[in-house]
Amino acid sequence: MSARSALTRSLVVLAAVGSVVCGVLVGPPAAAEMRAGASVVGTWAVGFGQVKITGSGPSYTGVVSETVTGFLCQHPVGEHIWTLTGDGPSFGGQARFDFNTGCPGPMSTATFVLLSADLLQVNYVGPTGVSATLYLAMRVPGPSPGGDPGTGTEDDTTAPTVTAVQPSKFYKAGQRIPLSYRVSDDSGKARIMLTLFSDGAVVARGDTGKFVKAKGGVQTATMQNPLKATKDSRGPYYFCVTARDKAGNVSDVDCAWLSIQVPVSLLANGCGGAQFGEGAVSVQNWLLDTRKYNGSRVVFSRACDLHDAAYAGVTVADPFTKKVIDFRTWSRQKADDKFFDDLRYECRRYLVGEASDADVEACQNGMTVLDLAALAPAELVTPWVSILSVGAFSYYDAVRRFAAAAYDANATVDGSQDVMPTETIPDGGIRDNR
C-alpha cells in the first residue's frame, strides 16, 4: 500500500447521520507523498484573480492570468508575480506584492508550501517588513487527484462552497481536537481537505479520501491522535477547509480560529527578554525574577511568564483570575496593563502582613527606566535607593518602552513578527503592537 493510500484510507468517512459526517484528521504526510501526489504547476486563485505557474522543476514561474487585486495592489495580466525554486512540497522564491505604495513593487522573499494537490500556502515578507500568509486554491478543472476518479464533465464549472465553523468552546492540548465545517456543491458531493495550523505552521492535515455528502450541513473531522503542544507548536491555532467536486472545481479557502489551551510552561522564561538572547535572559532572570524589600522577598516570575503568553497570543490558564484566556485578541497595551496589575498583586501577596506599608508601596511603584539609568552605580547599591528604585511600575515602564520587538503582531505567520500586517487569512490574525 502506498503512503498516499494509507493517508486517504485513514480518513474515510466513519459515519453519517443526517447532515453530520464524522472523519479523522492525521498528521502531515511525508514529503515523498506530496511529490508523488501533487504538483505546483497549474492556475491558482489569489486575491480577486489568478496566477498561472509553469515549469518542470526546480524552477517555476508564476504569471498573472487574470487580474489580481489584493492588499493595495492590482497586478495586470502578464505580470511576472512569482518565482519558485525547489522540488516540493516546500519551495523557496520571491513574490511581488505591495502593502504600502503602488504596483508592481519589488520582488521580496517568500516561501511556498504545497499543502495538498489543491492548496498552496504562500508566506511572504514585504519590503517594509510586513508579513502575510496566503492560502490559494488550484483552479484548473479536471479529475480529482486520488480517491474516486472524477466522473463529472466540463459542463460543471461551479465550485463547491465551504465554511469553517469557529467553535464557541475552549479545548486543551492533549485532546483529539474536532474541526467543524460546512460544504455545499451543486452535485451534492465533494472531497474535503482540512489543514490545522499553529501560528502559520502546519500541524496536521488530511481529507475524506473520497467524495462525501456536500449539501451544506455541518460536518466534523476529529484528529486521529491527541494534539501535542511543544515550544515550537503552541498556537495560536486555526484550521482551513477546501473542497473539490468530481468535475475538478475547487472551492475557495475558508479558515477559523481555535482556542486551544497550552501549558504556560511552554513559554516560561521568567522575567528575561528572549529578544535579547539566552545569555541576557539568564542575567535578567537573576536580577528581575525576585526582588527584596527590606529583607522580604517577592517573586515576579509568574506574572512575567503570563506576560510572555500574552505577547505570543496563545491560550493559557491565568493563575491570577483562575480563568482560561485566549490572548490572540489582546493588544500589547492590554497585555502590558494586565502585567502591571499582576505584578502589583504579587507585591500584596508576598508583603501584606509581612512588611511595612512603605515596602508594599515601593514594590507596587518604582522608578522609570530612564530615571534608573540616570543613577550612578554607587547610588544603585545604596540601601534606600535599592529598595525604592525597582518596583512593578519599573517593569511596566520597561516593557512599554522596549518590548515591541518581542510581541507577535501576526498570528498567521510562523515565528514572531513585530510588524502589523494589513490583513490576514483568517481574519483576526492582526495583533495591535502599540
N, C-alpha and C positions, 0 to 999 in steps of 0.2 A: 504494500500500500504506500502511495506517495505521501510526502509530508502535507501537501496541499489537501489530499483526500482525507487525511487524518483530521485536519483542521475543520473541513466542512462537515465531516461526519459527526464531530463532537458538537456541532452547532445545529443539528437537525431539530425540528420542532418537536417538543416533548408532548404538548397537549394543546388543545384548542377548545375553549368553552365560550360560546357566544362570540364576542369580538376580542377576547383576550387570548393572545398567543404567548406561550412561555418557551424560552430557549436559554442557552447558556453562552456566556462570553468568555473566551480564553485569552491567554497572554499573547504577545506579539509573535507571529510566525518568524522563523529564521530567515535571514537574508536570501538564502538559496531558494526558498519557497517563492519569495516575491519576484526574484529574477525569472523564475520559471513560469510564473503565472500572470505577470503584468508587464506592461511597457509604458514608458513615459510618453512615447510618440502618440500624437493624436491632438484633438482640439479640446481645450479646457475652458470652461466658463470662469471668468474673473471679472468682478465688479458687474457692470452692465455691458458685457461684451465677451469676446472670445479671443483666445490666443492659440495658434496652431504651432505645435512643437514637431520639428522634423530632425532627422539624424539617425545614425546607426550605432552610435557609441564609439568611443567615450565622449564625443562632443555632440551637443544638441543645441538647436537654435529655436527660440520662440518668437514668432512674428504675429502681430495683431491681424486677425482675420475678420473681425467685426469690432467696430469702435469700442474701446474700453474706457468706461467712465467710472472713476473711483477715487476716493480721497479728494484731492483738489485738482486732479488731472483729467484730461481727456486725451487718450492715445489714439491716433488715427490708424486706419487700415494700412498695413505695410510697414509699420514701425517695428524695428527690432527691439523687443522689450525684455527678453530673457536670454541668457547664455548658461547652459548647464554642462557640467563635465562629470563623468563617472559612469559606473555600470549599474547603479541602483542596488537597493531601493533608495539609497541616500546619494544626493548629488550636491556638489559644490556649484558655485556660479555667481552670477550677477543679475540684478533686476533693476528696471528703471521705473521708479515711481517718484512723486514729489509731494511732500506733505506741506510745503510752505509757500513756494513761489508759483511757478508755472511748469508746463511741459515743454520739451520732453524730460528735462532734468538729467543728471548724470547717472551712469550705471553705478550701483552700490552693491555691497556684499549681501549675498543671500545663500540660503541652503534650501534644497528641495527634497522632500521625503515622500516617496510613493507609499502611501499607507495601504492601498489596495489597488485593484485594477481600475477603480473608478474614482479614487480620492487622492489628491495631491496636496501636500502641506508645503507652504512657502513661508520661510522665516526670513524676514527682511530687516536690515538696519539701514536707515536713510542717512543722507549726508550730514544731517544735524544731530544724529544720534537717536532719532525717534525709531522705535522698533515696532514691528507688526507681524502678526501671523495670519496667513490667509488659507482657506480651505477651498479647493477648486474641484469641480465635478467634470468628468470626461463627457464630452458632448457628441461623440461620433456614434450614430446608430449602428446596431449590429447585434449579433447573438450575445447573450450574457456570458462572460467567461466563467468556466467552472459550473458545477451544479447541473441543473437541467439545461439542455440545449435551447437556444432561443427558437421559439416557434411562431413569433409574430411576423408581421410583414412591414415593409417600408411605409405602408399606408398609415400606420400608427406612429405619429410624431409627437404625441402628448406624453410628457414626462410625469412620473409619479410626483406627488407632493408629500412632504414629510414635516413633522413637528416633533422636536424633542421636548418632552414634558419635564419641567423642573419640579422635583419633589418638594413637599412642604415640610418634611421631617429631616432630622439630622441622622447621619449614620456614623459608625465608628470603623476605623481601620481595623482589620481583623475579621470583618464581616464579608459575606458574599453580597456585594452591592447590586441591587436591582436597578435597571435602567428602563424607563418607560417612554413610549413614543407613539405617534400616530402616523400611519402610512396609507395613502389612498392612490389608486390608479384606475383609469377607465376600464382596464381589462379585469380588475378585481384581484389581481395577484402581482406580487413583486418580490424580488430578492432583496433582503435588507442587510445593510452593513453598518456596524457600530464601532466607534473608536473612543476609548477612555483616555483622558489626558490629565497630567499633573503639571500645572504651570507651563503648558505648551508642549511637554514631552509625552510621548506615547507610553501608556501604562498597560493597556490591553486592547485587543480588537478581535473582531470575528464577524461572522454573518450567519444567516439562517441556512445557507448551504443549498437551498432550493427555493422555488417560488412559493410564497405563502399568501394567505389571505391579506388583501390590502384594500379595505373598504372604509378606512377612517377610524376604526375602533382603536382603543388603547391596547398596546401590546407591551410586553415586558420581557426583557432578557436579563438573566442573572449570571454573575461571574461564576465560572466553574470552580475557581479557587478563591479563598478569602483574600481581600486586598491587603497587601503588605506595604506599610509606610516605612520609608527609610529617610535618612538625611538628604538624599538626592531625589526622593519622590514622596513629598509630604503635602502636596497641594499648592495652590488652590486647584480643585478638581472640576472638570467638566467633561461632558461627552457629546459626540456628534453623531448624527444619523444621516445616511443617504440610502437611496433605493434605486433599483434598476428593474424595468419591466422586460417582458420577453422579446420585445422589439428592439431592445438595446437602449431605450431612452433612460437617462439618468436624472434623478431629482437634483435640486439644489441641496446644499448642505445646511442643516439646522442643528444648533447646539444648545445645551442647557447646563447651568451650574449645579454642582452637587456640594452640599455641606457635609464633609466627612471629617470627623474629629480624629486628630492625631495626637500623640503624646507631646507635651511641651518639651520633654527631654530631647526631642529631635532637633530643637532649635537652641537648646540651653548652652550659652557660653558666658553666663554671669553678666557682669556689668562692663565687659570688654567690648570694643567695637571691632567686629570681624573685618570691616573695610580697611583697617589699618594693619592687618596681618596677624598671624598667630602669635608671634613674639610680643607684639603690642597688646594683644588680648590678655596674655598672662600677666603682664605688668599692670594693666588697668584693673584686672580682677583683684590683684593683690592690694591695690590702692583703694578700690571702689566697692567691692562686694560687701565689705563690712566697714563700719565707722564706729569710733568710740567717742562718747560724750561724757567727760568726767568719769571715765572708767566703765561706763555702761555701754555694752556692745549692741549695735543694730545691724541686722543682716538685710541688705537690699537686693540680693541676687534673685530672689523670687520675682520681684517687680521687674527687674531687668530682663529676665527670661520671658515673661509675658509680653513685655515691650518688643522683644525680638520677634515673637509670634505675630504681633500686630503689624510690624513692618513687613513681614513676609506674606501677610494676607491669608494665613491659614486658619483652620478651625480647631480650637483647643478649649479645654475646660479652664475657666478662670478661677484660680484659688481664692480670690478675694470676694467675688459675688456668688460663687458656687454655681455658676451657670456656664453653659457652653456658648461660645461666641464665634461666629464666622467673621473674621477680621477683614475679609476681602473688600467689604464695602466701607471700611473705615479710612478716613483721610489721615495723613500724617499728623495734622493738627489735633484731631480727635484722639489718636493713639498717644501722642505726647501729653495731652491733658490728662488722660487716664493714668499714664505713667506717673505724673506728678501726684495725683490723688493716691495712687498705690504706695508711693514712697512715703508720703505723709502718714498713711495708715500704718506702715511698718514702724515709723517713729513712735506713734502712740502705742502700738502693740508691745514694743520692747521696753519703752521708757516710762509710761504712765505707771505710777506706783513704785517704780524702781529708781527714778531720777527726779531732779527738780523740774519745776515748770520751765525754768530758763533753759534747761538742757533739751526739753521737748521742743521748745520754741526754736532753739538753734538747729536742731535736727530737721525741723519742718521747713526751714528757710535756707539761709546760707548766701554767700556772695555770688555774684555773677562770674562767669568765666573771665571776663575782661578785668574785673576787679582783682580776682585771684592772680591773674598774670602780672598785675601791677605790683604785687607784693614782692619784696626782696626775699631770697631764700631764708635769711635769718628770721624774718617775720613769720614765715610759714611754720616754723618749728617752735615759735613762742607759744606756750601752753594756751593762753586765752584766744589767740588767733587761730590756732589749730582746731580748737573746739568749735569756734563760731564760723570758720571760713567755709566749710563744705557741708551743705545740707541738701534737702530734697530740691529746693529751687536751683541749686548749683547744677545738679544732674539735669533738671528740666531745661535750664538755660543752655547747657552744653548740647543737648540733642536738637533743640530748636536752631541753634547756630550752625552745627557741624554734621548732623546725621542724615542729611538729604540723600547722600550717596548710598546709604545702607537701606533705603526704603525701596521696595519693589513697586514701581509705578505701572507695570504692565503684567497682569496676571495670566496672559496668554502666550508669553514668550519665556522659554526656559532660562533660568538664571535670574539675577536681579537687574532690573532696568530702572534707572533713576529718572529717565526722561519720559514724560507722559505722552502716549500716542494720541492721535486724533480720533481713532475709532478702533474697535477690536471685534473679533469674532470668537466667541459670542459677545453681545453687548454686555457691559458690566465689567469688562476687564481693565478699564482705565481707573487708576487709583491716584487720588489727588495728593501730589507730593509737594504741598505748600505748608 
